[in-house]
Amino acid sequence: MAGRIIAVCTSEKKQTKKINVGDACLKEDYGIAGDAHSSSDTHRQISLLAVESINKMRDIGLNVNPGDFAENLTTEGINLVSLPVGTTISVGEKVVLEITQIGKECHTRCAIYYQAGDCVMPKEGIFARVLTGGRVKIMDKIEII
């Protein structure tokens, strides 16, 4: 099963939308340099969300785009939520990620939740730690190792 990256997103502050920057350097055991969620102290160094999940929110009338759910990597064509914790995936030429968490508990409701009464990130977003760093860009292939 392979897909592709359609957005690479970062933000300087937590609890905000991320901006699609097109490409970024992922650092081993850290995350994206300059992103608010990057840290060697967490198992959630990178967040991923499928555009298919974003489209569910669009289908109920929301004007949302990649990065609006604070995900770092927006994917297409790979069923992220079906990947069990511990799965390794490759992105681009050399980046390797290990899935560490599927979904998350939202302690505070985000703006999307208040608009739609629901949010896909807590159920369909996944988190990973960076095993092998490198550059990631839009159109890079993502696949299960």
DSSP file (Angstrom, degrees, kcal/mol; ACC not computed):
  #  RESIDUE AA STRUCTURE BP1 BP2  ACC     N-H-->O    O-->H-N    N-H-->O    O-->H-N    TCO  KAPPA ALPHA  PHI   PSI    X-CA   Y-CA   Z-CA
    1    1 A M              0   0    0      0, 0.0   143,-1.3     0, 0.0     2,-0.3   0.000 360.0 360.0 360.0 122.2    0.0    0.0    0.0
    2    2 A A  E     +A  143   0A   0     75,-0.2   141,-0.2   141,-0.2     2,-0.2  -0.947 360.0 163.7-131.8 153.6    1.5    3.3   -1.1
    3    3 A G  E     -A  142   0A   0    139,-3.1   139,-2.1    -2,-0.3     2,-0.3  -0.645  27.3-111.4-142.3-159.4    0.4    6.9   -1.2
    4    4 A R  E     -AB 141  76A   0     72,-2.3    72,-1.8   137,-0.3     2,-0.5  -0.968  21.7-107.7-144.8 161.3    1.8   10.3   -1.5
    5    5 A I  E     + B   0  75A   0    135,-2.5   134,-3.5    -2,-0.3    70,-0.2  -0.765  28.9 175.5 -87.7 128.7    2.4   13.5    0.5
    6    6 A I  E     +     0   0A   0     68,-3.1     2,-0.3    -2,-0.5    69,-0.2   0.545  68.0  19.2-110.8 -10.4    0.1   16.3   -0.5
    7    7 A A  E     - B   0  74A   0     67,-1.3    67,-2.3   130,-0.1     2,-0.5  -0.963  52.4-160.0-157.0 143.2    1.1   18.9    2.1
    8    8 A V  E     - B   0  73A   0     -2,-0.3    13,-3.0    65,-0.2    14,-0.9  -0.979  30.0-173.4-122.0 113.4    4.0   19.4    4.6
    9    9 A C  E     +H   20   0B   0     63,-3.9     2,-0.3    -2,-0.5    11,-0.2  -0.854  13.6 171.2-121.9 144.3    2.8   21.7    7.3
   10   10 A T  E     -H   19   0B   0      9,-1.9     9,-3.0    -2,-0.3     2,-0.3  -0.937   8.4-169.9-140.2 162.9    4.4   23.5   10.3
   11   11 A S        -     0   0    0     -2,-0.3    25,-2.8     7,-0.2    26,-0.2  -0.979  24.0-141.6-150.5 150.8    3.5   26.1   12.9
   12   12 A E  S    S+     0   0    0     -2,-0.3     2,-0.3    23,-0.2    -1,-0.1   0.689  88.3  50.2 -83.9 -19.4    5.6   28.0   15.5
   13   13 A K  S >  S-     0   0    0      4,-0.2     3,-0.5    24,-0.0    23,-0.2  -0.903  82.8-118.5-122.4 148.8    2.8   27.8   18.1
   14   14 A K  T 3  S+     0   0    0     -2,-0.3     3,-0.1     1,-0.2    -2,-0.1  -0.404  93.3  32.3 -76.5 160.2    0.8   24.9   19.5
   15   15 A Q  T 3  S+     0   0    0      1,-0.2     2,-0.3    -2,-0.1    -1,-0.2   0.802  99.0 103.8  61.3  34.4   -3.0   24.8   19.2
   16   16 A T  S <  S-     0   0    0     -3,-0.5    -1,-0.2    54,-0.1     2,-0.0  -0.925  80.0 -90.4-133.9 162.6   -3.0   26.7   15.9
   17   17 A K        -     0   0    0     -2,-0.3     2,-0.3    -3,-0.1    51,-0.2  -0.349  43.6-125.9 -64.3 153.8   -3.5   25.7   12.3
   18   18 A K        -     0   0    0     49,-3.0     2,-0.4    53,-0.1    -7,-0.2  -0.745  15.7-127.3-102.5 155.0   -0.3   24.7   10.5
   19   19 A I  E     -H   10   0B   0     -9,-3.0    -9,-1.9    -2,-0.3     2,-0.7  -0.850  21.1-117.6-104.7 135.0    0.8   26.3    7.2
   20   20 A N  E     +H    9   0B   0     -2,-0.4   -11,-0.3    46,-0.3    52,-0.0  -0.602  34.9 174.3 -71.8 112.0    1.7   24.2    4.1
   21   21 A V        -     0   0    0    -13,-3.0     2,-0.8    -2,-0.7    -1,-0.2   0.431  38.7-128.6-100.9  -2.1    5.4   25.0    3.6
   22   22 A G  S    S+     0   0    0    -14,-0.9   116,-2.1   115,-0.1     2,-0.3  -0.120  78.7  18.2  85.5 -40.5    5.9   22.5    0.8
   23   23 A D  E     +I  137   0C   0     -2,-0.8     2,-0.3   114,-0.2   114,-0.2  -0.985  62.7 176.5-157.8 159.8    8.9   20.8    2.2
   24   24 A A  E     -I  136   0C   0    112,-2.3   112,-2.7    -2,-0.3     2,-0.6  -0.986  32.6-108.4-160.7 160.3   10.7   20.4    5.5
   25   25 A C  E     -I  135   0C   0     -2,-0.3     8,-1.7   110,-0.2     2,-0.5  -0.872  27.9-153.4 -97.8 121.3   13.7   18.7    7.1
   26   26 A L  E     -IJ 134  32C   0    108,-3.2   108,-2.1    -2,-0.6     2,-0.4  -0.846  11.7-147.7 -94.6 126.1   12.7   15.9    9.6
   27   27 A K  E >>  - J   0  31C   0      4,-3.5     4,-1.9    -2,-0.5     3,-1.6  -0.772  25.9-100.3 -97.1 137.7   15.3   15.4   12.3
   28   28 A E  T 34 S-     0   0    0     -2,-0.4   103,-0.2     1,-0.3    -1,-0.1  -0.281 103.5  -1.5 -55.5 133.6   15.9   12.0   13.8
   29   29 A D  T 34 S+     0   0    0    101,-2.9    -1,-0.3     1,-0.1    13,-0.1   0.801 131.4  63.8  52.7  35.9   14.1   11.5   17.1
   30   30 A Y  T <4 S-     0   0    0     -3,-1.6     9,-2.0     1,-0.1     2,-0.3   0.448  85.3-133.6-145.9 -55.5   12.9   15.1   17.0
   31   31 A G  E  <  -J   27   0C   0     -4,-1.9    -4,-3.5     7,-0.2     2,-0.5  -0.925  59.7  -7.2 123.8-152.9   10.4   16.0   14.3
   32   32 A I  E >  S-J   26   0C   0     13,-0.6     3,-2.2    -2,-0.3     6,-0.3  -0.711  74.6-114.1 -86.4 125.5   10.3   19.0   11.9
   33   33 A A  T 3  S+     0   0    0     -8,-1.7    -8,-0.2    -2,-0.5     3,-0.1  -0.364 101.4  15.2 -57.1 127.5   12.9   21.7   12.7
   34   34 A G  T 3  S+     0   0    0      1,-0.3     2,-0.3    -2,-0.1    -1,-0.3   0.363  93.1 128.0  89.4  -5.3   11.0   24.8   13.8
   35   35 A D    X   -     0   0    0     -3,-2.2     3,-1.5     1,-0.1    -1,-0.3  -0.680  62.5-131.5 -88.2 140.4    7.6   23.1   14.4
   36   36 A A  T 3  S+     0   0    0    -25,-2.8   -22,-0.2    -2,-0.3    -1,-0.1   0.753 104.4  52.0 -60.7 -26.8    6.0   23.7   17.8
   37   37 A H  T 3  S+     0   0    0    -26,-0.2    -1,-0.3   -24,-0.1     2,-0.2   0.517  82.1 112.8 -91.1  -4.5    5.3   20.0   18.3
   38   38 A S    <   +     0   0    0     -3,-1.5     2,-0.3    -6,-0.3    -7,-0.2  -0.460  36.4 136.9 -72.1 137.6    8.8   18.8   17.7
   39   39 A S    >   -     0   0    0     -9,-2.0     3,-0.7    -2,-0.2     5,-0.0  -0.894  55.9-136.6-174.2 145.0   10.6   17.3   20.7
   40   40 A S  T 3  S+     0   0    0     -2,-0.3   -10,-0.1     1,-0.2     5,-0.1   0.525 102.5  70.2 -82.0  -4.8   12.9   14.4   21.6
   41   41 A D  T 3  S+     0   0    0    -11,-0.1     2,-0.3     3,-0.1    -1,-0.2   0.281  94.0  62.7 -93.8   9.8   10.7   14.1   24.8
   42   42 A T    <   -     0   0    0     -3,-0.7     3,-0.2   -13,-0.1    -3,-0.1  -0.935  65.5-143.6-135.7 156.8    7.6   12.8   23.0
   43   43 A H  S    S+     0   0    0     -2,-0.3     2,-0.4     1,-0.2     3,-0.2   0.409  96.3  73.6 -91.9  -1.0    6.4    9.9   20.9
   44   44 A R        +     0   0    0      1,-0.2    -1,-0.2    83,-0.1    85,-0.2  -0.503  52.8 137.5-109.8  60.7    4.3   12.3   18.9
   45   45 A Q  S    S+     0   0    0     83,-1.0   -13,-0.6    -2,-0.4     2,-0.4   0.806  72.2  26.4 -77.2 -30.8    7.1   14.0   16.9
   46   46 A I  E     -C  128   0A   0     82,-2.1    82,-2.5    -3,-0.2     2,-0.4  -0.994  69.8-154.6-133.7 137.4    5.2   14.0   13.6
   47   47 A S  E     -C  127   0A   0     -2,-0.4    26,-2.5    80,-0.2    25,-1.2  -0.921  10.7-167.5-113.5 143.6    1.4   14.0   13.0
   48   48 A L  E     +Cd 126  73A   0     78,-2.8    78,-2.6    -2,-0.4     2,-0.3  -0.971   8.6 176.8-130.1 143.2   -0.2   12.7    9.9
   49   49 A L  E     - d   0  74A   0     24,-2.1    26,-1.9    -2,-0.4     2,-0.2  -0.990  27.8-123.0-144.8 137.6   -3.7   13.0    8.5
   50   50 A A  E >>  - d   0  75A   0     -2,-0.3     4,-1.6    74,-0.3     3,-1.0  -0.565  14.5-132.7 -80.6 142.2   -5.2   11.7    5.3
   51   51 A V  H 3> S+     0   0    0     24,-3.3     4,-2.6     1,-0.3     5,-0.2   0.796 108.8  66.9 -61.7 -26.8   -6.8   14.1    2.9
   52   52 A E  H 3> S+     0   0    0     23,-0.3     4,-0.8     1,-0.2    -1,-0.3   0.859 100.9  48.1 -61.7 -34.0   -9.6   11.6    2.7
   53   53 A S  H <> S+     0   0    0     -3,-1.0     4,-1.0     2,-0.2     3,-0.5   0.895 109.9  51.2 -70.9 -41.3  -10.3   12.4    6.4
   54   54 A I  H >X S+     0   0    0     -4,-1.6     4,-1.8     1,-0.2     3,-0.5   0.888 104.4  58.6 -61.2 -38.6  -10.2   16.2    5.6
   55   55 A N  H 3X S+     0   0    0     -4,-2.6     4,-2.5     1,-0.2    -1,-0.2   0.801  96.1  62.3 -63.2 -28.5  -12.7   15.5    2.8
   56   56 A K  H 3X S+     0   0    0     -4,-0.8     4,-0.7    -3,-0.5    -1,-0.2   0.900 106.3  45.5 -60.9 -39.8  -15.2   14.1    5.3
   57   57 A M  H X<>S+     0   0    0     -4,-1.0     5,-2.1    -3,-0.5     3,-0.5   0.858 111.4  52.1 -72.0 -35.9  -15.2   17.5    7.0
   58   58 A R  H ><5S+     0   0    0     -4,-1.8     3,-2.1     1,-0.2    -2,-0.2   0.888 102.4  60.7 -63.4 -38.8  -15.6   19.2    3.6
   59   59 A D  H 3<5S+     0   0    0     -4,-2.5    -1,-0.2     1,-0.3    -2,-0.2   0.737 101.7  52.3 -64.1 -22.5  -18.5   17.0    2.8
   60   60 A I  T <<5S-     0   0    0     -4,-0.7    -1,-0.3    -3,-0.5    -2,-0.2   0.276 131.5 -91.1 -97.7  12.5  -20.4   18.3    5.8
   61   61 A G  T < 5S+     0   0    0     -3,-2.1     2,-0.3     1,-0.3    -3,-0.2   0.497  78.3 138.6 102.8   4.3  -19.8   21.9    4.6
   62   62 A L      < -     0   0    0     -5,-2.1     2,-1.2     1,-0.1    -1,-0.3  -0.616  50.5-136.7 -85.8 143.3  -16.6   23.0    6.3
   63   63 A N        +     0   0    0     -2,-0.3     2,-0.3     2,-0.0    -5,-0.1  -0.756  49.9 149.9 -94.1  86.5  -14.0   25.0    4.3
   64   64 A V        -     0   0    0     -2,-1.2    -6,-0.0   -10,-0.1     3,-0.0  -0.878  22.7-176.2-124.9 154.0  -10.9   23.1    5.6
   65   65 A N    >   -     0   0    0     -2,-0.3     3,-2.2     1,-0.0     4,-0.3  -0.855  44.5 -60.0-138.9 169.1   -7.6   22.4    4.0
   66   66 A P  T 3  S+     0   0    0      0, 0.0   -46,-0.3     0, 0.0   -58,-0.1  -0.306 123.2  27.0 -53.5 136.6   -4.4   20.6    4.8
   67   67 A G  T >  S+     0   0    0    -48,-0.1   -49,-3.0   -60,-0.1     3,-1.8   0.073  89.9 103.0  95.6 -22.4   -2.8   21.9    8.0
   68   68 A D  T <  S+     0   0    0     -3,-2.2    44,-0.2     1,-0.3   -49,-0.0   0.719  82.3  50.3 -66.4 -19.7   -6.1   23.1    9.5
   69   69 A F  T 3  S-     0   0    0     -4,-0.3    -1,-0.3     2,-0.1   -52,-0.1   0.222 120.7-109.3-100.6  12.7   -6.1   20.1   11.8
   70   70 A A    <   +     0   0    0     -3,-1.8     2,-0.3     1,-0.2    -2,-0.1   0.727  67.6 151.2  66.7  25.7   -2.5   20.8   12.9
   71   71 A E        -     0   0    0      1,-0.1    -1,-0.2   -53,-0.1   -23,-0.2  -0.625  41.5-150.9 -84.8 147.3   -1.1   17.8   11.1
   72   72 A N  S    S+     0   0    0    -25,-1.2   -63,-3.9    -2,-0.3     2,-0.5   0.901  83.6  32.9 -79.9 -45.6    2.4   17.9    9.8
   73   73 A L  E     -Bd   8  48A   0    -26,-2.5   -24,-2.1   -65,-0.2     2,-0.5  -0.959  66.5-161.3-120.1 123.8    2.0   15.6    6.9
   74   74 A T  E     -Bd   7  49A   0    -67,-2.3   -68,-3.1    -2,-0.5   -67,-1.3  -0.904  20.7-166.0-101.4 127.8   -1.2   15.3    4.8
   75   75 A T  E     -Bd   5  50A   0    -26,-1.9   -24,-3.3    -2,-0.5     2,-0.3  -0.618  13.8-157.8-111.7 167.4   -1.3   12.1    2.8
   76   76 A E  E    S+B    4   0A   0    -72,-1.8   -72,-2.3    -2,-0.2    66,-0.2  -0.985  71.3  15.9-143.8 135.8   -3.4   10.7    0.0
   77   77 A G  S    S+     0   0    0     -2,-0.3     2,-0.4   -74,-0.2   -75,-0.2   0.562  95.8  96.9  86.3   8.5   -4.0    7.1   -1.0
   78   78 A I  S    S-     0   0    0    -74,-0.1     2,-1.7   -77,-0.1    -1,-0.2  -0.997  72.1-130.5-132.2 130.8   -2.8    5.3    2.2
   79   79 A N    >   +     0   0    0     -2,-0.4     3,-1.2     1,-0.2     4,-0.3  -0.577  30.3 179.0 -81.6  86.4   -5.2    4.2    4.9
   80   80 A L  G >  S+     0   0    0     -2,-1.7     3,-2.0     1,-0.3    -1,-0.2   0.883  72.7  56.8 -58.9 -44.6   -3.4    5.7    7.9
   81   81 A V  G 3  S+     0   0    0      1,-0.3    -1,-0.3    -3,-0.2    -2,-0.1   0.647  99.1  61.9 -69.1 -12.0   -5.9    4.6   10.6
   82   82 A S  G <  S+     0   0    0     -3,-1.2    -1,-0.3     2,-0.1    -2,-0.2   0.580  81.5  99.7 -85.4  -8.9   -5.5    1.0    9.6
   83   83 A L  S <  S-     0   0    0     -3,-2.0     3,-0.1    -4,-0.3     2,-0.1  -0.655  72.5-134.0 -81.5 122.6   -1.8    1.0   10.4
   84   84 A P    >   -     0   0    0      0, 0.0     3,-2.1     0, 0.0    15,-0.2  -0.359  32.2 -86.8 -72.8 155.0   -1.1   -0.5   13.8
   85   85 A V  T 3  S+     0   0    0      1,-0.3    15,-0.2    15,-0.1     3,-0.1  -0.349 117.9  38.3 -55.1 137.4    1.2    1.1   16.4
   86   86 A G  T 3  S+     0   0    0     13,-3.0    -1,-0.3     1,-0.4    14,-0.1   0.181  82.1 134.9 100.5 -15.7    4.7   -0.1   15.6
   87   87 A T    <   -     0   0    0     -3,-2.1    12,-3.0    12,-0.1     2,-0.4  -0.404  46.3-143.7 -64.2 139.3    4.4    0.0   11.8
   88   88 A T  E     -E   98   0A   0     10,-0.2    57,-2.6    -3,-0.1     2,-0.4  -0.891  18.0-173.6-106.3 140.9    7.3    1.7   10.0
   89   89 A I  E     -EF  97 144A   0      8,-2.5     8,-2.8    -2,-0.4     2,-0.4  -0.963  15.9-137.9-131.1 147.6    6.7    3.8    7.0
   90   90 A S  E     -EF  96 143A   0     53,-3.0    53,-2.2    -2,-0.4     2,-0.4  -0.838  13.6-165.6-104.9 145.5    9.0    5.4    4.5
   91   91 A V  E >>  -EF  95 142A   0      4,-2.4     4,-1.3    -2,-0.4     3,-0.5  -0.995  55.9 -33.3-130.8 125.3    8.5    8.9    3.2
   92   92 A G  T 34 S-     0   0    0     49,-2.7    44,-0.1    -2,-0.4    47,-0.0  -0.327 113.5 -27.9  66.2-146.2   10.4   10.2    0.2
   93   93 A E  T 34 S-     0   0    0     42,-0.4    -1,-0.2     1,-0.1    43,-0.1   0.827 133.5  -8.5 -79.1 -33.2   14.0    9.0   -0.4
   94   94 A K  T <4 S+     0   0    0     -3,-0.5     2,-0.2    41,-0.3    -2,-0.2   0.550  88.1 119.4-145.3  -7.6   15.2    8.2    3.1
   95   95 A V  E  <  -E   91   0A   0     -4,-1.3    -4,-2.4    40,-0.3     2,-0.4  -0.451  37.5-169.6 -69.9 134.7   12.8    9.3    6.0
   96   96 A V  E     -EG  90 132A   0     36,-1.7    35,-2.4    -6,-0.2    36,-1.8  -0.996   3.0-172.9-126.4 128.0   11.5    6.5    8.1
   97   97 A L  E     -EG  89 130A   0     -8,-2.8    -8,-2.5    -2,-0.4     2,-0.5  -0.882  14.5-146.8-117.6 149.6    8.8    7.0   10.7
   98   98 A E  E     -EG  88 129A   0     31,-2.3    31,-2.0    -2,-0.3     2,-0.3  -0.979  23.9-124.0-115.9 124.6    7.4    4.6   13.3
   99   99 A I  E     + G   0 128A   0    -12,-3.0   -13,-3.0    -2,-0.5    29,-0.3  -0.511  37.2 167.3 -67.4 125.2    3.7    4.9   14.1
  100  100 A T  E     +     0   0A   0     27,-2.7     2,-0.3     1,-0.3    28,-0.2   0.581  59.3  15.0-115.7 -17.5    3.4    5.5   17.9
  101  101 A Q  E     - G   0 127A   0     26,-1.4    26,-2.9   -58,-0.1     2,-0.5  -0.972  54.0-149.7-160.8 141.7   -0.2    6.5   18.4
  102  102 A I  E    S- G   0 126A   0     -2,-0.3    24,-0.2    24,-0.2    22,-0.1  -0.975  72.8 -17.6-115.7 121.8   -3.5    6.4   16.5
  103  103 A G  S    S-     0   0    0     22,-3.4     2,-0.3    -2,-0.5    20,-0.2  -0.047  72.0-129.5  73.3 177.2   -5.9    9.3   17.4
  104  104 A K        -     0   0    0     18,-1.6     2,-0.5    -3,-0.1    21,-0.1  -0.986  15.3-103.5-158.7 160.0   -5.7   11.4   20.4
  105  105 A E        -     0   0    0     -2,-0.3     2,-0.8    18,-0.0     3,-0.1  -0.789  31.2-141.7 -88.2 128.7   -7.7   12.8   23.3
  106  106 A C        -     0   0    0     -2,-0.5     3,-0.1     1,-0.2    -2,-0.0  -0.823  16.8-175.3 -92.4 113.9   -8.7   16.4   22.8
  107  107 A H  S    S+     0   0    0     -2,-0.8     2,-0.4     1,-0.2    -1,-0.2   0.817  76.8  28.1 -77.7 -30.9   -8.5   18.1   26.2
  108  108 A T  S    S-     0   0    0     -3,-0.1     2,-0.3     0, 0.0    -1,-0.2  -0.968  92.5-109.3-127.9 147.8   -9.9   21.3   24.8
  109  109 A R        -     0   0    0     -2,-0.4     2,-0.1    -3,-0.1    -2,-0.0  -0.574  33.1-139.2 -78.1 134.4  -12.3   21.7   21.8
  110  110 A C     >  -     0   0    0     -2,-0.3     4,-1.7     1,-0.1     5,-0.2  -0.340  28.4 -99.7 -86.1 172.0  -10.7   23.2   18.7
  111  111 A A  H  > S+     0   0    0      1,-0.2     4,-1.7     2,-0.2     5,-0.1   0.847 122.8  57.2 -60.2 -35.6  -12.4   25.7   16.4
  112  112 A I  H  > S+     0   0    0      1,-0.2     4,-2.8     2,-0.2     6,-0.5   0.916 103.8  52.5 -63.3 -42.9  -13.3   22.9   13.9
  113  113 A Y  H  > S+     0   0    0      1,-0.2     4,-3.2     2,-0.2    -1,-0.2   0.920 109.8  48.3 -59.4 -44.0  -15.2   21.1   16.6
  114  114 A Y  H  < S+     0   0    0     -4,-1.7    -1,-0.2     1,-0.2    -2,-0.2   0.813 114.1  47.3 -68.4 -29.1  -17.2   24.2   17.4
  115  115 A Q  H  < S+     0   0    0     -4,-1.7    -2,-0.2    -5,-0.2    -1,-0.2   0.909 131.0  17.0 -74.2 -43.4  -17.9   24.7   13.7
  116  116 A A  H  < S-     0   0    0     -4,-2.8    -2,-0.2     2,-0.4    -3,-0.2   0.600  94.5-119.7-109.7 -15.0  -19.0   21.1   12.9
  117  117 A G  S  < S+     0   0    0     -4,-3.2     2,-0.3    -5,-0.4    -4,-0.2   0.540  92.0  51.8  81.7   6.4  -19.7   19.5   16.2
  118  118 A D        -     0   0    0     -6,-0.5    -2,-0.4    -5,-0.2     2,-0.3  -0.972  63.7-153.4-162.3 165.8  -16.9   17.0   15.4
  119  119 A C        -     0   0    0     -2,-0.3     4,-0.3    -3,-0.1   -50,-0.0  -0.983  11.3-149.3-149.4 140.1  -13.3   16.8   14.4
  120  120 A V  S >>>S+     0   0    0     -2,-0.3     4,-3.5     1,-0.2     3,-0.9   0.762  84.0  76.3 -83.3 -24.9  -11.4   14.0   12.5
  121  121 A M  H 3>5S+     0   0    0      1,-0.3     4,-1.8     3,-0.2    -1,-0.2   0.891  90.7  54.1 -58.8 -43.2   -8.0   14.4   14.0
  122  122 A P  H 345S+     0   0    0      0, 0.0   -18,-1.6     0, 0.0    -1,-0.3   0.807 123.6  27.5 -62.2 -25.9   -8.8   12.7   17.4
  123  123 A K  H <45S+     0   0    0     -3,-0.9    -2,-0.2    -4,-0.3    -3,-0.1   0.781 135.0  25.2-102.0 -33.7  -10.1    9.6   15.6
  124  124 A E  H  <5S+     0   0    0     -4,-3.5   -74,-0.3   -22,-0.1    -3,-0.2   0.487  93.0  98.7-118.7  -5.4   -8.2    9.5   12.3
  125  125 A G     << -     0   0    0     -4,-1.8   -22,-3.4    -5,-0.6     2,-0.3  -0.577  55.3-157.8 -79.2 147.7   -4.9   11.4   12.9
  126  126 A I  E     -CG  48 102A   0    -78,-2.6   -78,-2.8   -24,-0.2     2,-0.3  -0.893   2.8-146.0-125.3 160.4   -1.9    9.3   13.6
  127  127 A F  E     +CG  47 101A   0    -26,-2.9   -27,-2.7    -2,-0.3   -26,-1.4  -0.912  17.1 178.1-126.7 150.8    1.4   10.2   15.3
  128  128 A A  E     -CG  46  99A   0    -82,-2.5   -82,-2.1    -2,-0.3   -83,-1.0  -0.954  24.0-129.6-146.8 161.9    4.9    9.0   14.7
  129  129 A R  E     - G   0  98A   0    -31,-2.0   -31,-2.3    -2,-0.3     2,-0.7  -0.894  34.4-111.4-112.9 151.2    8.5    9.3   15.8
  130  130 A V  E     + G   0  97A   0     -2,-0.4  -101,-2.9  -103,-0.2   -33,-0.2  -0.714  35.8 171.0 -87.3 113.1   11.3    9.9   13.4
  131  131 A L  E    S+     0   0A   0    -35,-2.4     2,-0.4    -2,-0.7   -34,-0.2   0.859  78.0  19.6 -84.9 -41.2   13.6    6.9   13.1
  132  132 A T  E    S- G   0  96A   0    -36,-1.8   -36,-1.7  -105,-0.1    -1,-0.3  -0.988  82.6-144.9-132.8 122.8   15.6    8.3   10.1
  133  133 A G        +     0   0    0     -2,-0.4     2,-0.3   -38,-0.2  -106,-0.2  -0.199  35.5 119.4 -81.6 173.6   15.6   11.9    9.3
  134  134 A G  E     -I   26   0C   0   -108,-2.1  -108,-3.2   -39,-0.1     2,-0.3  -0.920  60.9 -48.4 156.2-176.5   15.7   13.7    5.9
  135  135 A R  E     -I   25   0C   0     -2,-0.3     2,-0.4  -110,-0.2   -42,-0.4  -0.651  44.1-167.9 -88.2 139.4   13.9   16.0    3.6
  136  136 A V  E     +I   24   0C   0   -112,-2.7  -112,-2.3    -2,-0.3     2,-0.3  -0.980  11.5 172.9-125.5 138.5   10.2   15.5    2.9
  137  137 A K  E >   -I   23   0C   0     -2,-0.4     3,-2.0  -114,-0.2  -132,-0.3  -0.937  40.9 -74.5-142.0 164.2    8.3   17.3    0.2
  138  138 A I  T 3  S+     0   0    0   -116,-2.1  -132,-0.2    -2,-0.3     3,-0.1  -0.301 116.9  26.1 -56.4 141.1    4.9   17.4   -1.6
  139  139 A M  T 3  S+     0   0    0   -134,-3.5    -1,-0.3     1,-0.3  -133,-0.1   0.320  85.7 142.2  81.5  -3.5    4.5   14.5   -4.0
  140  140 A D    <   -     0   0    0     -3,-2.0  -135,-2.5  -135,-0.1    -1,-0.3  -0.380  56.4-111.4 -61.9 145.5    6.9   12.3   -2.1
  141  141 A K  E     -A    4   0A   0   -137,-0.2   -49,-2.7    -3,-0.1     2,-0.4  -0.555  28.8-162.1 -76.4 143.4    5.8    8.6   -1.9
  142  142 A I  E     +AF   3  91A   0   -139,-2.1  -139,-3.1   -51,-0.2     2,-0.3  -0.999  20.7 159.3-126.6 129.6    4.7    7.2    1.4
  143  143 A E  E     -AF   2  90A   0    -53,-2.2   -53,-3.0    -2,-0.4     2,-0.3  -0.992  43.1-100.0-151.0 156.7    4.6    3.5    1.9
  144  144 A I  E       F   0  89A   0   -143,-1.3   -55,-0.3    -2,-0.3   -57,-0.0  -0.555 360.0 360.0 -74.2 136.0    4.6    0.8    4.6
  145  145 A I              0   0    0    -57,-2.6   -56,-0.1    -2,-0.3    -1,-0.1   0.436 360.0 360.0 -86.9 360.0    8.0   -0.9    5.0
